[in-house]
């Protein structure tokens, strides 16, 4: 029995069969709630809190940092307790906590309470992300590469819809209504994703005589280290734009331009992961990762170098078209390298970078947001340099030897070269 047949057998034996597109829709809804709304709705609401709730620039950066600390905590839990990634109860509990934290934001004017709520939202977002992504990458691995990409597009859908809500509400309501509306939107996405099946428990994979798994192939630690460095640096650079892009645009453009640009970020992000996955049919993951990072750096720097609505919209388009693509390519590359718990480890590095990002640029915020965007663009270019290391001997083909053992039908041991160098 070859590896693909074994995987299909495992998928059938792990629970009721769900159509691929149903699984994609449920995972996309989970990511829309956890990331698109739970994490990124703060970006268009931030200017409203500055002007209406008396939030200072430094306090705004602190709230962002609290959210990223919570996100790191959730990622580390996924590493330390891998069973959490396979738990429907953890997914559902995280969706409830996330929605509740959004609904509670307008109930206070206390910076301390806001910090706690954003911390909880970050923790829940990370658990939702790791559960949903692990589910997609494991259960859809034998399907066309664009399917997981559309699941990642749920983040963009959440960004676009929540950004549109804020854009509409800013002219007829206040910052409190924006938070309540975002909580209601997260609840809708949570309901759609409620029955998402997490990743199945690992099947027994042992040799017939020794009782141990047997694998052959190149050691992948050095490539994973380069990938980890690039993805962590991306976390530092991208989150500065992800947090302050709207506020930066509104410094030099009409008020609607910032929120409008954020909606465009979400719309560009919806198909981006699927499109990057299709590009993987022609180019390797290391090449795609480097290209996406360079394009993203240009998009981040543009509003700081050139003011005006046109520059803002081009920036939004480039940023939206790449930040999910980078995540899709990096996480798929980690899975391809078969590094243990790669999704959780990469997410932890990414979230550590997101904590550093706002802290590093906080001293620059006294002069506005443009210097912060320039620094963020330089960090993303450094990430592109780190990703270039992946091009040196990257193992596009990894052979795996698996033997018959408990959990698999009887079959002779075989060595199957598996091509998994596409997203």
C-alpha positions, -999 to 999 in steps of 0.1 A, spaced: 0 0 0 16 33 -10 16 64 12 -13 82 -6 -35 52 -2 -26 49 35 -35 86 40 -68 82 24 -75 51 45 -66 71 77 -89 100 67 -118 76 61 -113 59 94 -110 91 115 -146 101 113 -175 109 90 -166 120 55 -168 157 48 -167 170 13 -134 189 6 -152 222 -1 -173 219 30 -141 214 50 -126 244 32 -156 266 41 -156 256 78 -118 261 81 -121 295 63 -149 306 87 -128 296 117 -98 316 103 -121 345 95 -133 346 131 -100 340 148 -77 361 125 -97 383 101 -120 397 129 -106 386 162 -71 399 154 -73 424 126 -104 443 133 -83 463 158 -65 479 129 -94 500 115 -109 505 150 -76 519 163 -80 554 148 -115 556 163 -102 547 197 -75 574 194 -101 601 185 -131 590 205 -119 569 235 -87 589 243 -63 561 235 -28 573 231 -4 560 205 17 543 231 -13 527 247 -25 515 212 9 498 207 6 482 242 -28 467 233 -14 453 201 15 438 220 -8 422 245 -27 406 217 5 392 203 17 379 237 -16 360 240 -11 347 205 24 334 214 10 318 244 -16 299 223 11 288 198 33 275 227 4 256 241 0 239 207 37 229 209 36 217 245 2 199 243 -3 187 207 -35 170 217 -51 205 219 -46 208 181 -69 178 176 -96 188 201 -130 201 188 -137 213 224 -106 236 223 -117 250 189 -152 257 201 -141 271 235 -116 294 217 -143 307 194 -165 315 224 -137 332 243 -127 352 212 -163 365 206 -168 374 242 -135 394 243 -146 414 213 -181 421 229 -165 432 261 -141 458 246 -167 487 245 -178 480 281 -149 499 297 -124 527 292 -97 510 313 -64 504 295 -57 475 319 -90 458 311 -84 463 274 -50 447 277 -65 417 294 -92 413 267 -67 416 238 -45 391 256 -74 366 257 -83 373 221 -47 366 211 -46 333 230 -79 322 214 -68 334 179 -37 313 180 -55 281 191 -81 286 164 -54 292 138 -33 261 148 -64 239 149 -78 251 116 -45 251 97 -34 217 110 -68 203 100 -66 218 65 -30 207 58 -36 171 71 -71 164 57 -67 180 23 -31 170 16 -43 146 -12 -65 172 -28 -55 200 -53 -31 226 -37 -55 255 -42 -81 241 -17 -60 248 14 -53 282 -2 -90 291 -3 -93 281 34 -65 306 42 -85 331 22 -110 331 51 -86 355 69 -90 380 40 -128 376 41 -128 384 78 -106 414 72 -127 427 44 -161 423 61 -150 437 94 -132 466 77 -164 473 57 -184 473 90 -161 498 105 -161 520 74 -199 521 74 -202 526 112 -176 554 115 -200 578 99 -231 569 119 -219 554 152 -188 553 175 -159 530 184 -181 510 208 -206 501 181 -177 490 159 -166 465 186 -201 452 191 -206 447 154 -173 429 151 -183 406 179 -216 398 161 -196 391 129 -173 368 147 -202 349 162 -216 343 127 -183 329 115 -180 308 147 -214 292 140 -203 282 105 -170 267 117 -186 250 147 -184 215 133 -149 217 117 -131 184 122 -96 190 136 -66 170 126 -69 133 132 -48 116 159 -16 102 144 -20 67 131 3 40 143 32 38 120 56 11 132 79 -15 117 68 -51 117 95 -63 140 110 -34 159 78 -15 167 94 18 156 88 41 127 113 40 99 120 70 77 147 78 53 156 110 36 178 141 41 180 158 75 159 190 72 170 209 103 191 235 85 164 243 60 138 245 87 161 269 107 164 292 77 126 290 72 120 297 109 143 328 108 126 342 77 91 336 91 100 351 124 114 383 107 82 384 86 62 384 119 81 415 130 78 434 98 43 426 86 26 432 120 37 468 120 18 473 88 -10 451 100 -14 472 131 -7 508 119 -13 509 82 -48 525 85 -36 551 110 -6 558 88 -27 563 57 -51 586 75 -23 609 85 -19 621 49 -52 611 32 -89 616 37 -104 596 66 -122 571 44 -90 562 26 -75 543 56 -106 521 62 -111 517 25 -76 506 20 -80 480 48 -111 466 31 -90 463 -1 -63 444 20 -89 419 29 -103 416 -7 -68 411 -21 -61 385 6 -91 363 -2 -78 347 -34 -41 353 -27 -32 320 -10 -49 299 -37 -31 320 -64 3 315 -47 -4 278 -45 -11 277 -82 22 295 -89 38 266 -70 32 244 -101 58 264 -120 81 278 -93 96 263 -61 85 273 -26 118 291 -18 115 312 -50 79 321 -42 86 329 -6 114 353 -15 93 370 -42 63 374 -19 85 390 8 100 415 -16 66 425 -30 53 429 5 82 451 15 74 475 -14 38 476 -3 46 484 33 71 512 24 49 529 -3 26 550 20 56 563 38 75 572 7 46 586 -14 14 601 1 -20 602 -14 -49 579 -20 -34 561 -50 -3 551 -31 -25 540 -2 -46 517 -24 -16 502 -42 0 496 -8 -31 478 4 -33 457 -27 3 446 -25 1 439 13 -31 420 10 -19 399 -19 12 387 0 9 385 37 -13 354 36 7 340 7 38 342 28 21 322 56 7 296 32 41 290 15 60 290 48 37 266 66 34 243 36 72 243 34 75 234 70 50 205 65 70 194 34 102 193 54 84 169 79 98 188 108 79 177 140 51 202 150 62 225 122 29 245 121 30 252 159 67 260 159 65 284 129 35 300 144 53 305 177 83 322 159 59 343 139 40 354 170 73 362 189 81 385 160 47 401 162 54 409 199 88 425 190 73 446 161 52 471 180 78 473 207 106 481 183 87 509 165 71 525 196 98 551 200 93 561 164 55 567 168 61 601 184 69 613 149 39 596 132 38 562 116 59 567 84 93 559 100 77 527 115 66 515 81 101 521 66 117 501 94 91 473 89 98 472 51 135 468 58 129 439 82 107 422 56 136 426 31 159 409 56 134 381 58 136 378 20 174 375 24 170 347 50 146 329 27 172 329 -1 191 303 20 163 279 13 172 279 -24 206 263 -16 199 225 -19 163 227 -7 150 190 -6 121 192 -31 117 154 -30 117 136 3 115 98 4 97 82 33 98 45 42 68 33 60 61 -3 72 30 -21 79 19 -19 115 -12 -16 137 -37 8 121 -29 -1 85 -42 -30 64 -16 -57 58 8 -48 30 45 -53 23 69 -26 34 78 -2 6 98 29 -1 77 55 -19 93 87 -32 67 114 -26 67 147 -45 55 173 -20 73 204 -32 41 222 -41 20 242 -16 
